[in-house]
Amino acid sequence: MGITVHEALQLPEMKEIKLIAGKKGLHQEIKWITIVEVMEDVSRLHEGEFLITTAYGWNEKSEFYTQLIDTLASRKLSALAIHTGFYLDVIPIGIIEAANRTGLPLLEIPRTMNFSNVTRTILEQLVNKQLSMLAYTQRIQKDLTSLVLKNVGLSVISETLSKLIRGNVSLYDKNNNLLASSSLVHRKTHSEENIPIIEDDRIIGRMVIQKEKGFTSLDQLALEQAATIFALEFLKLQIIEDTRVHIQADFLDTLLSKNYENEKTILKKSTELGFDFTGKNHVLILTSENPERLEQYVHEHLLSPNSKGISKRKIDHTILLLTGELCKLNEAHYKSFRIGVSSTVTGIQDLDLALKEAYTSHLFARHKEKPLVKYDELGVYKMFIQLMENGVDLKTYYEPLLLPIIHYDEKHHAQLLKTLETFLENNLVINRTAEKLYIHRHTLNYRIKQLENLTGINIYSYELRIHIQLAFLAYVTDQVLSS
């Protein structure tokens, strides 16, 4: 941190120096002093340098002065000070005009004044300010670190920072959830900064700072220290949250596997974790090509105030146990997911069965390419599911009718089975079925004739249609559960 050109000119030791041009750059900060006798390589000059020169070797062409000042201004110098009386008695008008145009402060040092007076005066100020800044930084770091060690929480740390910078402080996590805020400025704010909180090159949160006036260099120092302290506090909270999630996930495994001896003890444990599983419960299986988005959906939409639960992320899916009423699922939120939902179970005795139902429902969701399938809505499928779970070979139900269609599709690369499914799902309505299959209604009528010839069944006959429909449901169940 340096001092501005304006501040330097106010020093008693600098009273003989005159501001000739470039007044609009007086706010620029002096970071160091450089003395150059011969201007050979301006590329060595850096931002914030206060350049002192005697102008040795400068020619008298206005084009030279214009180009020189433009180059110095582009290097973002804090100021140019010319020591007159050696090679320039009077600063040329071309330099003055260029300095005014670029906003580079142009100062005249009289011959009666030594270089050493200027350099010593400014360097003393720079060193003193740096020492002051260092002391301030150490104090801020000590105060904020002390709060972290005392485990006072984000709110107290935010209030302390608010008092230091005399502004409003708001803290957000990476999902933009407000974690803490402290407001000291109640009038309209004119300055605002968003400062990321970073850990290991990852943004884990942000600070929003509001002030009535602009941010000073001391404010910036305080905010830099605070960002580090908040990163530590965020990591501490993350460790606590990860531990909580891990404990809950292990507890979920215990519940769903029934790996416990005493139901009363396990229910007491669930109460200690903040859950009551004595009422209605549901198990859900969820998958997505974007696991992070799925996790966000679970916490923002499924774990509602009326439906608490525990989730566990597996390698390729997520298991969710919800207690209470199942919230209404909005397809707009989960259309890119595959979700299987168990039937409602009371208490914890049948949670293992609910888990199987959820997996089965999820398999049907994947097969039918639907975002959501509930076990209670599987209808007749449940009968074939139970038969298959009892060891019954479902092929005996569907092969006599459907095997000719299956062989025909394999041989001719046709879609008669898909046509049959869509026709049955749309209640034998020709136009609607043709629209779903993206074919002409005449093409659909031709395929229906083929189906009737292969099966020997009049598909428009109620009794016979029920026969082939049950056969198709048995076929789908076998395909889904055997996949």
N, C-alpha and C positions, 0 to 999 in steps of 0.2 A: 504494500500500500504506500502511495506517495503523497505529495502535496500538489495542489493545483498551481498553475502559472499565476493566477490571481493572488493566491495565498503567498507565494514566493515574493511577489512585487510589493506586498504589504509589510515585509520585514524591514526593520530600520536600516540594516546593512545594505539593502537593495534600493534605497531611495534615489540614488543617482542614475539608476537605469531607467530609460524611457521606453514606453510602449509606442512604437511607430506605426504598426499596422496589425491586422489579424485579430481584432478585438473579440470577435465571436468565438475564438478558440481559447479564451482565458480559463475556461473550465477544465481544460485538458490537464491530465495528471503527469507530473514529473516523476519518473521512476529512476532516472540516473542522469549523470552529467557526462558529456563527452566533449573534449576539446580537440578540434581539428585545425591544423595550420594549412595543410594542402588538401583540397577536396578532390581526392583521386577516385575513391570507390565508395559511393553512397550505399551500396548494397550491404555494407557492414553495419549500417545504422539500424537501430531497432525501435519498435514502438515505445513511446514514452520518454525517449532520450531528449535531454535539454542540450542542444548543440551550440557550442561557443566557437567562433572563428574570427580570424582577422581579415578574411576574404582575400587571402593571398592568391594571386594569379587569376582573379576573376576579370574577364574582359568587359568591355563597356557596351556590348551589343545587347539590346533589349531582349532579343530572342533567347540569348544565353540565360539571362535572369529569369525569364518566364519558364523555360524548360527546367532550370535548376530548382526553383521554388516548387514547381509542380511535382518534381521527383521527390524532394524532401517531404512535401505534404503527403505523398503517397506512402512514404515510409512511416507515417503516423507519428512524427516527432511531436513532442510536447511544445517546443518553441525553438526559434532560431535567434541567437543573440550575436550581433556583429560588434566586435571591438573596433571602433573607428579611430582614425588618427594614425594608423600604421600604413594600410594600403588603400583604404577608403576614407576620405575626409567627410564625405556626405553619402548617406545611403541612397543609391539611385532610385528614381521614380519607378523604374520597371520592377524592382524588387518589392517596393511598397504596394504597387497595384496587384502583383501576383499574390502577395501575402494576404491582402484584403479579400481577393477572390477565393482563395483556397481556405481561408480561416486559420492559417498558420501564424501564431503570434510572432511578430517581428520586434525584437528588442535592440536598443542601442546601448552598448556599454562604453562610457567615455574613456578616453585614453588615461585619464587621471586615476582610474580605478583598476586595481590589479585583478588578474584572473583568480588568484588564490582567495581573494575576499568573496568572490561569487561562489566558487566551488565549495569553500569551507562552510559558508552560510547555508547553502542548500543541502549539502551532505549532512550537516548537523541536524537539520530538520527531518531529513529522510530517515536517518538512523534513530532519532528520538521517536519518530512516529512508528517505525518498525518495532522498536522496543515496547512502545505503548500497546501496539496491536498484539504483540506476542503475549504480553502480560494479560491483556483482555481475553485473548483466546484461551490461555491457560486457566483463567478464572471461570470462563464459561464452561470449558470442558470439565473442570473440577466440580462445578455446581451441578451440571446436568448428569454427570456420571454418578455423583452422590445420590441423586434421586433414583437412578436406575438400581443402584445397590440397595437402597432402602425399599425397593419394590412398591413405590407409591402409585404406579400406574400411569397410563398415557395422559389422563386428564390433568394431573398435577404438573407433569412435565410440560404440557401444552400451555398451562396457565403461567408457568415460570418463563417460558419463551415469549409469551405475549407481553409480559411486563418488561422484558429486556428490550424488545424491539418496538414497544408501544403500538402494537397492532393486533389484528385478529388472526388466530391460528386454527386451521381445520386439518384433521388428519384422516386420510382415506386409505383403505387397503387396496390390493391390486384389482379387486372386483368393484371398486368405487363405492364401497360401503363406508359410511361415516363412522369412525372409531372414537374420535374425541374432538372437541372444539372449545375454544376459549376466546371470548370477545371482550375487548377493552375499548374499541373504537365504535361508538354507536352512531356517529354521524356518517354521512356519505363518504365512502372510501374512493380514492382516486388512483391508487397504485395497487396492483395485484401481481403476485408471482406464484407460479406452479413449480414446485421443486420436487423432482423424483427422489424417492428413497430407494437406494440401490444396495443390493447384496450380491457379491460374486457375479457382477455384470447383469444381474436380473433386477428389473423394477418390481419391488414388492409392495410399494405404496407411494403416496405422494403427500406433500404438505401444500396447502393453499394459504398464502399469507396476504393479508389486506392491510393497507395503511392509508392514512389521510394524506401523508406526504411521501416523497420518494424514498427509496431505500438507500441508506448510507453504507459506507464501507464497513462500519462496525456491525450494521445489520447483516450484511453479507457474511461476515465472519461468524456471527452468532448462528445464522441459518446453516452454514456449512457444518458447524459443530453439532447442531441439533439434528441434521440429517443423519449423521453417523450414530448419534445416541438413539434416535428413533429406529434406525435399522437394527440395532442391538435389541431394542424392546420388541420390535416386530418378530425377530427371530426367537426371542424368549416365548412370546405368545404362540408362535408356530410350533415350537417344541411341545408346549403344553397341549395344543390342539391335536398334534400328531399322536401324542401319548393317549389322549382321550379317545381318539378314533381307533387306535390300535386295541385298546382295552375293550371298546364296544364291539369291534370286529371279532375278537376272540370270544366274547360273550355270545355273539350271534351264532358263531359256529357251534358253541355248546348247546344253545337252544334248538337249532335246526337238526342237529345230530342226536338230540336227546341224550347227550353224554353227561348226565347228572344223575345223582342217586335220589335226591330229595326235592320234590316239586316246591315245597314250602320255602326251602332255603334258596332255591334259584329265583323264586318270585321276590324274595326279600332283597336279593342281590340286584334284581332289575329295578326295584324301587330306589335303591341307593344310587343307581345310575340315572335315575330320573324318568323311569318308564313304568307303565302299568299294563302288563300283558294279560290281565285277568278278563278283559273284555274282548271286543271284536279285533281280529288281526288279519292281515293279508300279507302274502309273500309275493314279491315281484322279481322277475328276471328281465334285465334290460341290456341291450347291446347297441352299439353305434360305431360308425367308422371314425368318429371324433370323441374319444373317451373323455377329454376335458370338457367338451360341451355337454356331454351326457351327465357328468358329475355336477356341473353347474345347474342343469335342468332339475336334477334330483333335489338339490338343496333349495332352489328357488321356487319350485312348483309342487313337488310331491311332499316335502317335509313342511307342511303348512301348520299354522297355529292349532288347527283341529286334528292334525294327524302327525304325531311324532313317530320317529322311527330310527332304525339303525341300518346303515348301508355298509357293504364290503365290496371292494373292487377286486375282482379276480383278473386273470390274465386276459380273457376275451369277453368278459361280461361282468355285470354288477348285480349283486343280490341285495334286495331291499326288504326289510321287515317293517311294516307299518302297523301301528296300533291306533284304534279309533276308526272313525268313518273314513272311507276312501274318498279323497277329494275328487271333484269332477275333473276329468282329464280332457284338456283342450287339444284337439288334434293339430291345431296350428303350431303348438309348441313342440310336439314330438313326432311330426310326420317323417322325419329322417331317422327315427329310432325303430327298434323292434322290441316290444314290451309284452311279456306274458304275465297275467295276473291270476292268482289262485282264487278259489272260492273263499268265502268268509269262514274263519274258524274262531271258536271261542276258547280262550285260555291258551295254554302252551302244549297240551297233550298231542294235538294233531298238527303241529307245525312241520313235522317231517313230511307228512302227507301233503300239506300245503306247498312245500318246496317242490315236490314231484309234480303237482298240478301246475305250478308256475313254469317249470321247465317244459312241460308238455304244451302249455299254452304258447310259450315262446317259440317252440318248434313249429306250431301251426301258423304263428305270425310270420315266421321266415318263409314257410312253404307258400302261404297265400300272399306274401309280400304286402302284408298289412302292418301298420304301425302298432296296433294294439289288438290283442286277443285275450278275452277273459274266459276262464275255465267254465264259469257258469253259463256262458253263451255258446258253448260248443255243441249243445243239443244232443243229437243222436250220436255224434262222434264219441261222446263219453261212454256210450254202451260198447262201442267197438274198442275203445281204449281199455276198458275194464276186462273185456274178453281177451284182448292181447296180453294184458298183464297177468291173466290167469292161465296163460300158456296156449290159448287157442290160436291156431294158424288161420289168419283171416283170408288166406288165398282160397280156402274152400268156399268162402262167401262170394268172392268176386270173379274168380277165374272162369267159371262156366259161362258167364255173360260177357266179361270184358276182355278176356284173353284174345279173341279174334280181332277186337279193335286195337289192342296193344300191338299185336303182331303186324297188323295192317299199317299202323303208324311207323313202326320200325322199318318195314320193308319199303314203304313209299315216301318216307319222310313227311308224312301228313300230320294233320292236327285234329283228327276226329275226336280223340279223347278230350282235348281242350274245348272243342266245339260242344261236346256233350255236357261238360261241366258248366259252360257259360249258358247254354240253353236251359239247363235245369235251374241254375241260379236266377235266371230272369223269367221263371214261370212260363216257359214255352212261348214267350212273346217274340215273334220273328224280328220285327223292326229293331227292338231294343237289343236283342242278341247280336244281330248283324252289325249294329253300331258299335257294340263293345268289342267285336272281333275285327272291326274295320274291313268288312267284306260286304258284297252286294247281297240282298235278300235272296236272289235266285241261287247264288252260290251256297248260301246257308241251307235252302230247301234241298239242294242236291246232296249236301253232306248229311242231312237228316235221313234221306232215303238210303244212303250208304250205311248209316248206323243201323237202321231198321233191317237192312238185308243181312248185315253181319251178325246181329243179335237175334234176329227172328222175332223181335218184339215191336208191336205198334206203340211208339213212344207217346202217342196221344191218348192211349188207354190208361185210365187212372190206376188200376191195379197193377198193370204191367210197368207203368212208369215208376210207381213206388218200388217195385222190385229192382229195376235198374238203378234207381236213385240210391237205395240202400247198398247195392253192390258197389257203386261208385264211392260212397262214404267209407265203406270198408277198405277199398283200394287206397284212398287218400290217407286214412289212418295208418295203414301198413307202410305206405311210402314215408310218411312223416316220422313215425316212431322207429323205423328201421334205418333212417338216414344217418 
